[in-house]
Amino acid sequence: MRLLLLLAKGKARLARNALSVSMASLPSVSTRGRSTVTGKQAENRTRWNNHGKASGNILFQGLILGLFASEKENEASQFTSAGDAFDKVVSGKLSELLTISGPPLKKGKTRIFHGLHQDFSSIVVVGLGKKGAGVNDLENWNEDKENIRTAVAVGCRQVQDLEVTSVEVDPCGDAQAAAEGAVLGLFEYDELKQKKKPVVEVQLHGSDGIEAWKKGLMYAKGQNLARYLMEAPANYITPTRFAAVIEEKLKSVGSNVTVHIRDKSWIEAQQMGSFLSVAKGSDELPIFLEIHYKGSSDANEPPLVFVGKGITFDSGGISIKPSANMDAMRADMGGAATICSAIVTAAELKLPLNIIGLTPLCENLPSGKANKPGDVVRAMNGKTIQVDNTDAEGRLVLADALCYAHSFNPRAIVDAATLTGAMDVALGSAATGVFTNSDKLWNHLYKASILTGDRVWRMPLFEHYTKQVTDCQLADLNNIGKYRSGGACTAAAFLKEFVTVPHWAHLDIAGVMANKDEVPYLRKGMAGRPTRTLVELATRLSQEKESI
């Protein structure tokens, strides 16, 4: 027993010595593949003690390193190649500390160590789970990629909590997933707060996978743009302001992007009576935002058309919603936010295809001018619609946008909308519900979602649901189904009445609009989903032009 106590004390002393080792005596790491720190940056990262004196010219920089779980119970965990190289630089001290600091590191968990290397004040080791897990057919995603996104996100947040303003990230075998995890995991909407979290600069550790890393940064920044637009208050992101933000984002992309901000008179000239009927209840003027990205070498190549519901605040109108949680309806323009952010990302990636984005933007508010239950309005294609529920307004604005989309000889039309609470009930936040008339388009969406981890699930477009919206007393269509059940399906059936192209998909994103704790690499708040899946879809279609 005495021998065991002596051994335990020796290990503890070794750990303390490793953590308190002089920074000056530690080896340096090559800066290949990462930016060197300027004198000004080092000055900015100098910390001050309680007496107001500088605590030394210490570089406060973090390093995230990955660790795979052991395949067998008695085997040791395995570092990634970057982790293994770093451990050798510090003469095995990292693996030694990891061994004596607790049980094997679980997937998505972290251990943090300080003072191991002069270039890094904090080393965060993150658990990646088992190596080579690959695609999980039951979960419909690539488990390796999801594990990396989660682990890196958790590690970066730990660094941020320590007020470390720069972190290098181990690519962990998939630099794109690592970049996505870092950038998505650190995002938080705090624009209107006086006290903000420290901004953390993320860089790739080493040079392996630099192009994939850059791609991951663009994918994640695209989703964060959608999160920003969805999270911002409705008095800040009005239809006019939404359009201005997107126009500003696209200015720097290149000359092959054109943005048209259509006003009310243009909307009236197009005879978009269904869209205008929703907008007339608010003093905020409606906007029809039209984006043209010409990435193909053939300017006349049929475009992929994205359509997004853009209700910048949805009170329900005369059929007013309950007041509890109504504030979340600032994100009812999630469809517009995700499709516009996807186009911004596609343009930054310079994808070789043509894309058009269409977003009808307005508010849905009650007033003396607002739609009333029982009113009949006329859509752009001449069909009349009986509005029995003014809170089923998303399909009214989308109807006219879908009609207009056909004027561009589209290769395919994909619309996204926070359309129905019924979709949230059906699938929750696990996946976006997809209604489509095209097996080919569905296959592209499904394969794209496996890579991004932002999953999709196919829903039915049966004639059974169409009958429920076409059996109408006063008009060609009713904006709600005859029965309470199957609400997401009857909404999709309604939209199908405004589609004639052979490749169309409707994405009901109501269930994935917000994140509580379901997606570990996203903080609580509006999720910006499924932006990355839309970008990946566009990427696939740019590579396989004959498939659709």
C-alpha positions in Angstrom: 0.0 0.0 0.0 2.9 2.4 0.9 4.5 1.7 -2.5 1.2 2.5 -4.3 0.9 5.8 -2.4 4.5 6.7 -3.3 3.8 5.9 -7.0 0.7 8.1 -7.0 2.5 11.0 -5.4 5.3 10.7 -7.9 2.8 10.8 -10.8 1.1 13.9 -9.3 4.5 15.6 -8.9 5.4 14.8 -12.5 2.1 16.4 -13.6 2.7 19.5 -11.6 6.2 19.8 -12.9 5.0 19.4 -16.5 2.3 22.1 -16.0 4.7 24.6 -14.3 7.7 24.1 -16.6 9.3 27.4 -17.7 7.9 28.7 -21.0 11.4 29.8 -22.0 12.8 26.3 -21.9 10.1 24.8 -24.1 10.7 23.8 -27.7 9.2 25.8 -30.5 6.9 24.5 -33.3 7.3 25.3 -36.9 4.9 27.9 -38.2 4.5 26.2 -41.5 0.8 26.3 -42.6 -0.2 28.9 -40.0 0.3 32.7 -39.7 3.1 34.0 -37.6 2.1 36.4 -34.8 3.0 40.1 -35.4 4.5 42.3 -32.7 1.2 44.1 -32.5 -0.8 40.9 -32.0 1.6 39.7 -29.3 1.2 43.1 -27.6 -2.6 42.8 -27.8 -2.5 39.4 -26.2 -0.3 40.4 -23.2 -2.3 39.9 -20.0 -2.3 42.2 -17.0 -2.4 41.1 -13.3 -4.5 42.6 -10.5 -1.9 45.2 -9.8 -2.1 46.6 -13.3 1.2 45.3 -14.4 1.9 43.2 -17.4 2.1 39.5 -16.6 4.9 39.0 -19.1 5.1 38.9 -22.9 3.2 35.6 -23.0 1.5 34.6 -26.2 -2.1 33.6 -25.3 -2.8 31.2 -28.1 -4.7 27.9 -28.0 -4.2 24.6 -29.8 -7.0 22.0 -30.5 -5.7 18.4 -30.9 -7.8 15.3 -31.7 -7.7 12.0 -29.9 -9.4 8.8 -31.3 -10.9 6.3 -28.9 -9.2 2.9 -28.6 -10.6 0.1 -30.6 -10.3 -2.4 -27.8 -10.9 -1.9 -24.1 -7.2 -2.3 -23.0 -5.6 -0.4 -25.8 -4.4 3.2 -25.5 -6.2 6.0 -27.2 -4.6 7.2 -30.5 -3.7 10.8 -31.3 -4.3 12.2 -34.8 -1.2 12.7 -36.9 -1.0 16.3 -35.7 -1.5 15.3 -32.1 1.2 12.6 -32.3 3.7 15.0 -33.9 3.0 17.6 -31.1 3.4 14.9 -28.4 6.8 14.1 -29.9 7.9 17.7 -29.8 7.1 17.9 -26.1 8.9 14.6 -25.4 5.7 12.6 -24.7 4.5 14.9 -21.9 1.1 15.4 -23.5 0.3 11.7 -23.6 1.7 11.2 -20.2 -0.5 13.9 -18.7 -3.5 12.6 -20.6 -2.9 9.1 -19.1 -2.8 10.3 -15.4 -5.5 13.0 -15.7 -8.4 10.7 -15.7 -10.3 7.9 -17.6 -10.1 7.6 -21.4 -11.4 10.7 -23.2 -15.0 10.1 -24.5 -16.4 11.4 -27.8 -17.2 15.1 -27.6 -15.4 15.6 -24.3 -12.2 17.6 -23.7 -9.1 17.9 -21.5 -7.2 21.1 -21.2 -3.5 21.5 -20.4 -1.4 24.6 -19.8 2.3 25.4 -20.0 3.3 22.5 -22.3 4.7 24.7 -25.1 5.9 28.2 -25.5 3.8 28.8 -28.6 0.6 27.7 -27.0 -0.8 28.8 -23.6 -3.6 26.2 -23.7 -3.7 22.8 -25.3 -7.2 21.3 -25.6 -7.4 17.6 -26.4 -10.8 16.7 -27.9 -12.4 13.2 -28.1 -13.2 12.1 -31.7 -14.7 8.7 -30.9 -13.6 5.7 -32.9 -11.5 6.2 -36.0 -13.0 5.4 -39.4 -16.6 5.2 -38.3 -17.8 6.3 -41.8 -21.4 6.7 -42.9 -23.9 5.5 -40.4 -26.9 4.2 -42.5 -29.3 4.4 -39.5 -28.4 8.0 -38.7 -28.1 9.1 -42.4 -24.8 11.0 -41.9 -21.1 10.6 -41.9 -20.2 9.9 -38.3 -16.5 10.8 -38.6 -17.5 14.3 -39.9 -20.1 14.9 -37.2 -17.7 13.7 -34.5 -15.0 16.2 -35.7 -17.5 19.1 -36.0 -18.7 18.5 -32.4 -15.3 17.9 -30.8 -13.6 21.0 -32.5 -16.6 23.2 -31.6 -16.4 22.2 -27.9 -12.7 22.7 -27.8 -12.9 26.2 -29.4 -15.5 27.3 -26.9 -13.2 26.2 -24.1 -10.5 28.4 -25.5 -12.9 31.3 -25.9 -14.0 30.9 -22.2 -10.3 31.4 -21.3 -10.3 34.6 -23.3 -7.7 33.3 -25.6 -8.2 35.2 -28.9 -6.4 32.9 -31.3 -6.6 29.1 -31.8 -5.0 26.6 -34.2 -7.1 23.6 -35.1 -5.9 20.1 -35.8 -7.6 19.0 -39.1 -8.4 15.7 -37.5 -8.3 13.9 -40.8 -11.0 16.1 -42.3 -10.0 19.8 -42.5 -13.4 20.9 -43.9 -15.3 19.3 -41.0 -12.9 20.8 -38.5 -13.2 24.3 -40.0 -17.0 24.0 -39.9 -17.0 22.9 -36.3 -14.7 25.7 -35.2 -16.6 28.5 -37.0 -20.1 27.2 -36.3 -19.3 26.4 -32.7 -18.0 29.9 -31.9 -20.9 31.9 -33.4 -23.2 33.7 -31.1 -25.5 36.7 -32.0 -24.4 39.4 -29.5 -24.5 42.5 -31.8 -26.8 44.4 -29.5 -25.1 43.5 -26.3 -22.5 45.7 -24.5 -20.7 42.7 -23.1 -19.6 40.4 -25.8 -17.6 37.2 -25.9 -14.0 37.5 -27.1 -13.6 37.1 -30.9 -11.4 34.0 -31.5 -9.3 33.8 -34.7 -9.2 30.2 -35.9 -6.4 28.9 -38.1 -5.5 25.5 -39.4 -2.7 23.8 -37.5 -0.1 22.7 -40.1 -0.7 22.7 -43.8 -2.5 19.4 -44.4 -5.9 20.0 -46.1 -5.6 23.7 -46.5 -8.0 23.9 -49.5 -10.6 21.7 -47.6 -10.1 24.0 -44.6 -10.9 27.1 -46.7 -14.0 25.4 -48.1 -15.2 24.5 -44.6 -14.7 28.1 -43.5 -16.9 29.3 -46.4 -19.6 26.7 -45.7 -19.7 27.6 -42.0 -19.7 31.4 -42.6 -22.6 30.9 -45.0 -24.6 29.2 -42.3 -23.6 31.9 -39.8 -24.9 34.6 -42.1 -28.3 32.8 -42.1 -28.1 32.5 -38.3 -27.4 36.2 -38.0 -30.4 37.2 -40.2 -32.7 34.8 -38.4 -31.6 35.8 -34.9 -31.7 39.6 -35.3 -34.8 41.3 -34.0 -37.6 42.0 -36.5 -37.3 45.8 -36.1 -33.7 45.5 -37.2 -34.1 43.0 -40.1 -37.1 44.4 -42.0 -37.7 43.4 -45.6 -35.7 46.5 -46.8 -32.8 45.8 -44.4 -32.7 42.1 -45.3 -32.3 42.9 -48.9 -29.6 45.5 -48.2 -27.6 43.0 -46.1 -27.6 40.4 -48.9 -26.8 43.1 -51.5 -23.8 44.2 -49.5 -22.6 40.7 -49.0 -22.7 40.0 -52.7 -20.9 43.3 -53.8 -17.5 41.9 -53.1 -18.0 38.5 -54.8 -17.6 39.6 -58.4 -19.2 41.0 -61.5 -21.2 37.8 -62.3 -23.7 38.5 -59.5 -26.7 40.8 -60.1 -29.1 41.8 -57.3 -32.6 43.3 -58.1 -34.5 44.8 -55.1 -38.1 44.9 -56.5 -40.5 47.4 -54.9 -44.3 47.3 -54.4 -45.1 48.8 -57.8 -43.1 46.0 -59.5 -44.9 43.3 -57.4 -48.2 44.9 -58.4 -47.2 44.9 -62.1 -46.5 41.2 -61.9 -50.0 40.6 -60.5 -48.7 38.9 -57.4 -51.9 39.2 -55.6 -51.4 36.4 -53.2 -48.1 37.9 -51.9 -49.5 41.4 -51.7 -52.5 40.2 -49.7 -50.1 39.2 -46.9 -48.0 42.3 -47.1 -50.9 44.8 -46.9 -51.5 44.3 -43.2 -48.1 46.0 -42.3 -46.8 49.5 -42.7 -43.4 47.9 -43.8 -43.3 47.9 -47.5 -42.9 44.5 -49.3 -39.7 43.7 -51.2 -39.2 41.0 -53.8 -35.5 40.2 -53.8 -34.1 38.6 -57.0 -30.5 37.4 -57.2 -28.7 36.2 -60.3 -25.4 34.3 -60.0 -23.9 33.4 -63.4 -21.2 30.9 -62.5 -21.4 28.8 -65.6 -19.3 29.6 -68.7 -22.6 29.4 -70.6 -24.7 32.3 -69.6 -27.8 30.7 -71.1 -27.5 27.4 -69.2 -30.7 26.8 -67.3 -30.3 27.9 -63.7 -31.0 26.2 -60.4 -33.7 28.4 -58.8 -33.8 28.8 -55.1 -37.0 30.2 -53.6 -37.2 31.3 -49.9 -40.1 32.4 -47.7 -39.3 35.8 -46.4 -41.8 36.7 -43.6 -39.6 38.9 -41.5 -42.1 38.8 -38.6 -45.2 36.6 -38.4 -47.8 37.5 -35.9 -50.3 35.3 -37.6 -52.3 38.3 -38.9 -56.0 38.4 -38.0 -55.7 34.6 -37.1 -53.2 35.8 -34.4 -50.8 33.5 -32.7 -50.6 33.0 -28.9 -48.2 35.6 -27.4 -46.0 33.0 -25.8 -42.8 32.5 -27.9 -44.2 34.8 -30.6 -40.8 36.5 -30.6 -39.3 33.5 -32.3 -41.3 34.5 -35.4 -38.6 37.0 -36.2 -37.0 33.9 -37.8 -40.0 33.1 -40.1 -37.8 34.4 -42.9 -35.5 31.4 -42.4 -36.2 30.1 -45.9 -35.1 33.4 -47.4 -32.1 33.6 -45.0 -30.8 30.1 -45.9 -31.3 30.3 -49.7 -29.7 33.7 -49.9 -26.8 32.6 -47.7 -26.3 29.5 -49.8 -26.1 31.7 -52.9 -23.5 34.0 -51.2 -21.5 30.9 -50.4 -21.8 29.4 -53.9 -20.6 32.7 -55.4 -17.6 32.8 -53.0 -16.8 29.2 -53.9 -17.1 30.2 -57.6 -19.3 27.2 -58.4 -19.6 26.7 -62.1 -23.4 26.8 -62.5 -26.1 29.5 -62.8 -28.3 30.1 -59.7 -31.3 32.4 -59.3 -32.6 33.3 -55.8 -36.2 34.6 -55.3 -37.4 35.8 -51.9 -40.8 37.6 -51.3 -40.1 39.7 -48.2 -42.8 41.2 -46.0 -44.4 41.1 -42.5 -47.7 39.4 -41.5 -49.5 41.7 -39.1 -53.1 42.3 -38.2 -54.6 45.7 -39.2 -57.7 47.2 -40.8 -56.0 46.4 -44.2 -55.0 42.8 -43.4 -56.4 39.6 -44.9 -59.5 38.4 -43.2 -60.5 34.7 -42.9 -62.7 33.9 -45.9 -61.1 36.5 -48.2 -60.3 35.3 -51.7 -57.1 36.5 -53.4 -55.7 35.8 -56.9 -52.2 34.4 -57.5 -49.9 35.3 -60.4 -51.0 32.3 -62.5 -54.6 33.3 -62.1 -55.6 30.7 -59.6 -57.9 32.0 -56.8 -57.2 31.2 -53.1 -59.7 31.2 -50.2 -57.7 32.4 -47.2 -59.4 30.6 -44.3 -56.4 31.0 -41.9 -54.3 34.2 -42.2 -51.5 32.4 -40.2 -51.0 30.1 -43.2 -49.4 33.0 -45.0 -46.1 31.4 -46.1 -47.7 29.4 -48.8 -49.4 32.5 -50.1 -46.2 34.4 -50.7 -44.4 31.3 -52.0 -47.2 30.7 -54.5 -46.4 33.8 -56.5 -42.6 33.3 -56.2 -42.9 29.7 -57.5 -45.0 31.0 -60.5 -42.4 33.6 -61.2 -39.6 31.0 -61.0 -40.9 29.2 -64.0 -40.1 32.2 -66.2 -36.4 31.4 -66.1 -36.6 28.0 -67.7 -35.2 26.4 -64.5 -33.1 23.3 -64.4 -34.7 22.7 -61.0 -36.6 24.7 -58.4 -35.9 24.2 -54.7 -37.9 26.2 -52.2 -37.3 26.5 -48.4 -39.7 27.7 -45.8 -40.4 27.6 -42.1 -43.9 26.6 -43.3 -45.7 24.5 -40.8 -45.8 23.6 -37.1 -46.9 20.2 -38.2 -43.4 19.5 -39.6 -41.9 20.3 -36.2 -44.3 17.8 -34.7 -43.5 15.2 -37.3 -39.7 15.3 -37.4 -38.7 17.7 -34.6 -35.2 19.1 -35.2 -33.7 15.9 -36.5 -34.2 16.6 -40.2 -35.7 18.9 -42.8 -38.8 17.5 -44.4 -38.6 17.3 -48.2 -41.5 17.0 -50.6 -40.4 16.5 -54.2 -41.7 15.3 -57.5 -38.2 14.2 -58.6 -36.3 11.1 -57.5 -33.1 12.5 -59.1 -33.4 15.8 -57.1 -34.2 13.9 -54.0 -31.1 11.7 -54.4 -28.8 14.7 -54.7 -30.3 16.4 -51.7 -30.0 13.2 -49.6 -26.4 12.6 -50.5 -25.6 16.2 -49.9 -27.1 16.0 -46.4 -25.1 12.9 -45.5 -21.9 14.9 -46.0 -23.1 18.0 -44.2 -24.8 16.2 -41.3 -27.8 18.5 -41.8 -30.2 15.8 -42.7 -33.3 15.6 -44.9 -36.2 13.2 -44.8 -38.5 12.5 -47.7 -42.2 13.2 -47.1 -45.3 12.2 -49.3 -46.9 14.2 -52.0 -50.0 12.0 -52.4 -53.1 13.0 -54.3 -54.8 12.3 -51.0 -53.5 15.6 -49.7 -54.2 17.6 -52.9 -57.9 16.8 -52.6 -58.0 18.5 -49.2 -56.9 21.9 -50.6 -58.7 21.8 -53.9 -62.1 21.0 -52.4 -62.9 24.6 -51.7 -66.2 26.5 -51.4 -65.3 29.9 -52.8 -62.1 29.5 -54.9 -59.8 27.2 -56.8 -57.8 26.4 -53.6 -58.1 26.8 -49.9 -54.9 27.9 -48.0 -55.5 25.2 -45.3 -56.5 21.5 -45.6 -60.0 20.2 -44.8 -58.7 18.3 -41.8 -56.3 19.1 -39.0 -54.1 16.1 -39.6 -51.2 16.1 -42.1 -50.7 19.8 -42.1 -47.2 19.8 -43.5 -48.4 17.5 -46.3 -51.4 19.6 -47.3 -49.2 22.7 -47.3 -46.8 21.0 -49.7 -49.8 19.9 -51.8 -51.0 23.5 -52.0 -47.5 24.6 -53.3 -47.5 21.8 -55.9 -50.5 23.6 -57.5 -48.1 26.3 -58.6 -45.4 24.0 -60.0 -45.2 22.5 -63.5 -41.5 21.7 -63.8 -40.3 18.1 -63.4 -37.7 18.8 -60.8 -39.0 20.6 -57.8 -38.4 20.2 -54.1 -40.1 21.9 -51.2 -38.1 22.0 -47.9 -40.2 22.6 -44.8 -37.6 23.8 -42.3 -39.9 24.7 -39.4 -38.5 21.9 -37.2 -34.9 22.9 -37.8 -35.4 26.6 -37.4 -33.9 26.8 -33.9 -31.4 24.9 -31.8 -31.7 24.2 -28.1 -29.0 21.6 -27.5 -29.8 19.0 -30.2 -26.9 20.0 -32.5 -23.9 20.1 -30.2 -21.8 22.3 -32.5 -24.4 25.0 -32.6 -25.2 27.2 -29.7 -28.7 27.8 -28.5 -30.6 30.1 -30.9 -31.6 30.2 -34.6 -29.8 27.5 -36.5 -29.5 28.7 -40.1 -30.3 25.2 -41.3 -30.0 23.7 -43.9 -27.7 26.3 -45.5 -24.7 23.9 -45.9 -26.9 21.2 -47.4 -28.2 23.7 -50.0 -24.6 24.7 -50.8 -23.6 21.0 -51.1 -26.6 20.4 -53.4 -25.4 23.3 -55.6 -21.9 21.8 -55.6 -23.1 18.4 -56.7 -25.3 19.9 -59.5 -22.3 21.9 -60.7 -20.3 18.7 -61.1 -23.1 16.5 -62.5 -24.8 18.7 -65.1 -26.3 15.9 -67.0 -28.1 14.3 -64.1 -30.8 17.0 -63.9 
